[in-house]
Amino acid sequence: MDSGIQRGTHVIKALSLGAKAVGGGRFYLFALAAAGKYGVKRALQLMRTEIERDMRLMGVKKISELSRNNLRYR
């Protein structure tokens, strides 16, 4: 999946729905434009932190444990 990924929760949702990979080009381009190489590094750190935190809040320890059961539909 590669469209509109801007937060860690977007990555978790995509993987829970069955995506094998998730790309977030625009997210990193904004970071690159704002702060160069450091900005991209920081953006990657933030994304990883968000994913790890949100997985802990869900009670999930591994990405392989993500499934549609982790999602709540409205």
MODELLER restraints for C-alpha pairs under 7 A, 6 or more apart:
rsr = mdl.restraints
at = mdl.atoms
rsr.add(forms.Gaussian(group=physical.xy_distance, feature=features.Distance(at['CA:1:A'], at['CA:19:A']), mean=6.19, stdev=0.5))
rsr.add(forms.Gaussian(group=physical.xy_distance, feature=features.Distance(at['CA:1:A'], at['CA:21:A']), mean=6.14, stdev=0.5))
rsr.add(forms.Gaussian(group=physical.xy_distance, feature=features.Distance(at['CA:1:A'], at['CA:22:A']), mean=4.81, stdev=0.5))
rsr.add(forms.Gaussian(group=physical.xy_distance, feature=features.Distance(at['CA:1:A'], at['CA:23:A']), mean=6.26, stdev=0.5))
rsr.add(forms.Gaussian(group=physical.xy_distance, feature=features.Distance(at['CA:2:A'], at['CA:22:A']), mean=5.75, stdev=0.5))
rsr.add(forms.Gaussian(group=physical.xy_distance, feature=features.Distance(at['CA:2:A'], at['CA:23:A']), mean=4.64, stdev=0.5))
rsr.add(forms.Gaussian(group=physical.xy_distance, feature=features.Distance(at['CA:2:A'], at['CA:24:A']), mean=6.15, stdev=0.5))
rsr.add(forms.Gaussian(group=physical.xy_distance, feature=features.Distance(at['CA:5:A'], at['CA:11:A']), mean=6.76, stdev=0.5))
rsr.add(forms.Gaussian(group=physical.xy_distance, feature=features.Distance(at['CA:5:A'], at['CA:23:A']), mean=7.00, stdev=0.5))
rsr.add(forms.Gaussian(group=physical.xy_distance, feature=features.Distance(at['CA:5:A'], at['CA:24:A']), mean=5.05, stdev=0.5))
rsr.add(forms.Gaussian(group=physical.xy_distance, feature=features.Distance(at['CA:6:A'], at['CA:24:A']), mean=6.66, stdev=0.5))
rsr.add(forms.Gaussian(group=physical.xy_distance, feature=features.Distance(at['CA:6:A'], at['CA:27:A']), mean=5.64, stdev=0.5))
rsr.add(forms.Gaussian(group=physical.xy_distance, feature=features.Distance(at['CA:7:A'], at['CA:47:A']), mean=6.41, stdev=0.5))
rsr.add(forms.Gaussian(group=physical.xy_distance, feature=features.Distance(at['CA:8:A'], at['CA:47:A']), mean=5.33, stdev=0.5))
rsr.add(forms.Gaussian(group=physical.xy_distance, feature=features.Distance(at['CA:8:A'], at['CA:50:A']), mean=4.94, stdev=0.5))
rsr.add(forms.Gaussian(group=physical.xy_distance, feature=features.Distance(at['CA:8:A'], at['CA:51:A']), mean=4.62, stdev=0.5))
rsr.add(forms.Gaussian(group=physical.xy_distance, feature=features.Distance(at['CA:9:A'], at['CA:51:A']), mean=6.60, stdev=0.5))
rsr.add(forms.Gaussian(group=physical.xy_distance, feature=features.Distance(at['CA:11:A'], at['CA:22:A']), mean=6.45, stdev=0.5))
rsr.add(forms.Gaussian(group=physical.xy_distance, feature=features.Distance(at['CA:12:A'], at['CA:51:A']), mean=6.89, stdev=0.5))
rsr.add(forms.Gaussian(group=physical.xy_distance, feature=features.Distance(at['CA:15:A'], at['CA:66:A']), mean=6.77, stdev=0.5))
rsr.add(forms.Gaussian(group=physical.xy_distance, feature=features.Distance(at['CA:16:A'], at['CA:66:A']), mean=4.97, stdev=0.5))
rsr.add(forms.Gaussian(group=physical.xy_distance, feature=features.Distance(at['CA:16:A'], at['CA:67:A']), mean=4.28, stdev=0.5))
rsr.add(forms.Gaussian(group=physical.xy_distance, feature=features.Distance(at['CA:16:A'], at['CA:68:A']), mean=5.22, stdev=0.5))
rsr.add(forms.Gaussian(group=physical.xy_distance, feature=features.Distance(at['CA:16:A'], at['CA:70:A']), mean=6.84, stdev=0.5))
rsr.add(forms.Gaussian(group=physical.xy_distance, feature=features.Distance(at['CA:17:A'], at['CA:67:A']), mean=6.44, stdev=0.5))
rsr.add(forms.Gaussian(group=physical.xy_distance, feature=features.Distance(at['CA:17:A'], at['CA:68:A']), mean=5.58, stdev=0.5))
rsr.add(forms.Gaussian(group=physical.xy_distance, feature=features.Distance(at['CA:28:A'], at['CA:40:A']), mean=5.72, stdev=0.5))
rsr.add(forms.Gaussian(group=physical.xy_distance, feature=features.Distance(at['CA:28:A'], at['CA:43:A']), mean=6.72, stdev=0.5))
rsr.add(forms.Gaussian(group=physical.xy_distance, feature=features.Distance(at['CA:31:A'], at['CA:39:A']), mean=4.74, stdev=0.5))
rsr.add(forms.Gaussian(group=physical.xy_distance, feature=features.Distance(at['CA:31:A'], at['CA:40:A']), mean=5.18, stdev=0.5))
rsr.add(forms.Gaussian(group=physical.xy_distance, feature=features.Distance(at['CA:31:A'], at['CA:43:A']), mean=6.40, stdev=0.5))
rsr.add(forms.Gaussian(group=physical.xy_distance, feature=features.Distance(at['CA:32:A'], at['CA:39:A']), mean=5.48, stdev=0.5))
rsr.add(forms.Gaussian(group=physical.xy_distance, feature=features.Distance(at['CA:32:A'], at['CA:40:A']), mean=5.39, stdev=0.5))
rsr.add(forms.Gaussian(group=physical.xy_distance, feature=features.Distance(at['CA:55:A'], at['CA:61:A']), mean=6.69, stdev=0.5))
